């Protein structure tokens, strides 16, 4: 579904991404890990078309992103770390606006589905600016799902959620992975074995590990926090 081929990106003298390659298929949930400044957000912005790589290629469903960027973007759902929400809107009105922008047919059905999936029923008509951080995060996830994308890219999807909400979002991600390819950027390392079947670790813009959570565990030991430190240092 997604093939990232030798992408690099520099900002002046700083090389944010250095020759990064990986693949994610339908059914995969890939944990995208790395310390602050490792290049995770830059990578996701390149994959989603918000930034252009200096070199390399992105393929979505075996088609080069550059050949038809509009079609490629229509297949991607993206939750950025600081998702921009229209604070004067209610969640329902905001999702209706997203449906109009994406020209989604039968938008009412799509909105009702994501509101139910993200448990937003009790706040669907409340102004977003009055919502807790956790509810705002769920509205952000809802907008990423509203068009039923085949590739879902989530930057810190459980940030700000309470333990029960985190459990529900992880369960939702597992269910979604049956017919989607999913990338999760997270600093909560315990989420990796909970929801991911693959993990990719980058540091200083370079890939330092790619494999399964079990392979990572066998490589460096039992403690997830400890093994992360060993991998990136």
LINZI-V55371 format. One record per residue. N is the residue number from 1. RES is the residue in three letters. PSI is psi in whole degrees, 0 to 359 (* if undefined). OMEGA is omega as a letter, one per 40 degrees, with the letter a starting at -180 (999 if undefined). D_CENTER is the distance of its C-alpha to the mean C-alpha in whole Angstrom. Layout:
N_RES_PSI_OMEGA_D_CENTER, N_RES_PSI_OMEGA_D_CENTER
This chain:
1_UNK_316_i_14, 2_UNK_130_i_13, 3_UNK_119_i_15, 4_UNK_123_a_15, 5_UNK_100_i_19, 6_UNK_49_i_20, 7_UNK_144_i_18, 8_UNK_150_i_20, 9_UNK_127_i_19, 10_UNK_148_i_22, 11_UNK_97_a_23, 12_UNK_234_i_27, 13_UNK_348_a_28, 14_UNK_124_i_24, 15_UNK_103_a_22, 16_UNK_322_i_19, 17_UNK_134_a_18, 18_UNK_96_i_20, 19_UNK_54_a_21, 20_UNK_131_i_17, 21_UNK_141_i_17, 22_UNK_168_i_15, 23_UNK_148_i_14, 24_UNK_130_a_12, 25_UNK_165_i_14, 26_UNK_132_a_14, 27_UNK_345_i_15, 28_UNK_141_i_12, 29_UNK_109_a_10, 30_UNK_123_i_9, 31_UNK_123_a_9, 32_UNK_107_a_9, 33_UNK_156_i_12, 34_UNK_155_i_14, 35_UNK_168_i_17, 36_UNK_134_a_16, 37_UNK_7_a_17, 38_UNK_336_a_16, 39_UNK_10_a_14, 40_UNK_309_a_10, 41_UNK_319_i_10, 42_UNK_317_i_12, 43_UNK_314_a_11, 44_UNK_325_i_8, 45_UNK_327_i_10, 46_UNK_315_a_13, 47_UNK_322_a_10, 48_UNK_356_i_10, 49_UNK_5_i_14, 50_UNK_332_i_14, 51_UNK_157_i_16, 52_UNK_133_i_18, 53_UNK_154_i_19, 54_UNK_318_i_22, 55_UNK_168_i_22, 56_UNK_176_a_21, 57_UNK_151_i_19, 58_UNK_128_i_16, 59_UNK_127_i_17, 60_UNK_119_a_15, 61_UNK_44_i_17, 62_UNK_11_i_20, 63_UNK_135_i_20, 64_UNK_129_a_20, 65_UNK_318_a_18, 66_UNK_337_a_21, 67_UNK_324_i_23, 68_UNK_77_a_21, 69_UNK_327_a_18, 70_UNK_314_i_19, 71_UNK_319_i_19, 72_UNK_315_a_16, 73_UNK_330_i_14, 74_UNK_343_a_15, 75_UNK_2_a_13, 76_UNK_134_i_10, 77_UNK_130_a_8, 78_UNK_126_i_6, 79_UNK_101_i_6, 80_UNK_164_a_7, 81_UNK_319_i_9, 82_UNK_72_a_12, 83_UNK_129_i_11, 84_UNK_119_i_15, 85_UNK_147_i_17, 86_UNK_101_a_20, 87_UNK_337_i_22, 88_UNK_346_a_25, 89_UNK_157_i_24, 90_UNK_162_i_23, 91_UNK_319_a_20, 92_UNK_314_a_22, 93_UNK_321_i_23, 94_UNK_315_a_20, 95_UNK_327_i_18, 96_UNK_320_i_22, 97_UNK_316_i_21, 98_UNK_320_i_18, 99_UNK_320_i_20, 100_UNK_317_i_22, 101_UNK_319_a_20, 102_UNK_359_i_19, 103_UNK_49_a_22, 104_UNK_127_i_21, 105_UNK_152_a_24, 106_UNK_50_a_25, 107_UNK_327_a_23, 108_UNK_316_i_25, 109_UNK_319_i_24, 110_UNK_318_a_20, 111_UNK_314_a_20, 112_UNK_323_a_22, 113_UNK_311_a_20, 114_UNK_329_i_16, 115_UNK_319_i_19, 116_UNK_316_a_20, 117_UNK_323_a_17, 118_UNK_6_i_16, 119_UNK_54_a_19, 120_UNK_10_a_20, 121_UNK_317_a_23, 122_UNK_343_a_25, 123_UNK_10_a_24, 124_UNK_337_a_23, 125_UNK_16_a_26, 126_UNK_143_i_26, 127_UNK_134_a_25, 128_UNK_326_a_22, 129_UNK_340_a_23, 130_UNK_355_a_25, 131_UNK_156_i_22, 132_UNK_166_i_21, 133_UNK_322_i_18, 134_UNK_316_i_17, 135_UNK_320_i_17, 136_UNK_321_i_16, 137_UNK_320_i_13, 138_UNK_324_i_13, 139_UNK_320_i_14, 140_UNK_318_i_11, 141_UNK_321_a_9, 142_UNK_318_a_12, 143_UNK_333_i_12, 144_UNK_336_a_9, 145_UNK_347_a_11, 146_UNK_330_a_14, 147_UNK_13_i_15, 148_UNK_60_a_14, 149_UNK_156_i_12, 150_UNK_334_i_12, 151_UNK_123_a_9, 152_UNK_124_a_6, 153_UNK_116_a_2, 154_UNK_119_i_2, 155_UNK_108_a_5, 156_UNK_60_a_7, 157_UNK_335_a_7, 158_UNK_10_i_11, 159_UNK_126_i_12, 160_UNK_358_a_16, 161_UNK_149_i_16, 162_UNK_170_a_19, 163_UNK_319_a_20, 164_UNK_318_i_20, 165_UNK_320_i_17, 166_UNK_317_i_15, 167_UNK_317_a_17, 168_UNK_320_i_16, 169_UNK_320_i_13, 170_UNK_320_i_13, 171_UNK_320_i_15, 172_UNK_317_a_13, 173_UNK_317_i_10, 174_UNK_317_i_13, 175_UNK_320_a_15, 176_UNK_331_a_13, 177_UNK_348_i_12, 178_UNK_328_a_16, 179_UNK_23_i_15, 180_UNK_159_i_12, 181_UNK_130_a_10, 182_UNK_135_i_7, 183_UNK_129_i_5, 184_UNK_117_i_5, 185_UNK_127_a_6, 186_UNK_151_i_9, 187_UNK_357_i_13, 188_UNK_94_a_14, 189_UNK_331_i_15, 190_UNK_344_i_17, 191_UNK_335_a_13, 192_UNK_304_i_13, 193_UNK_339_a_16, 194_UNK_320_a_16, 195_UNK_347_a_13, 196_UNK_145_i_12, 197_UNK_354_i_15, 198_UNK_156_i_14, 199_UNK_146_i_13, 200_UNK_126_i_13, 201_UNK_129_i_15, 202_UNK_153_i_16, 203_UNK_133_a_18, 204_UNK_36_i_20, 205_UNK_0_a_18, 206_UNK_146_i_19, 207_UNK_126_i_18, 208_UNK_346_i_20, 209_UNK_142_i_19, 210_UNK_129_a_17, 211_UNK_198_i_18, 212_UNK_160_i_18, 213_UNK_323_i_18, 214_UNK_322_i_22, 215_UNK_321_i_22, 216_UNK_318_i_21, 217_UNK_317_i_23, 218_UNK_330_a_26, 219_UNK_319_a_26, 220_UNK_5_i_26, 221_UNK_189_a_27, 222_UNK_321_a_26, 223_UNK_124_a_25, 224_UNK_316_i_21, 225_UNK_317_a_21, 226_UNK_317_a_24, 227_UNK_328_i_23, 228_UNK_317_i_20, 229_UNK_319_a_23, 230_UNK_321_a_25, 231_UNK_317_a_22, 232_UNK_349_a_21, 233_UNK_*_999_25
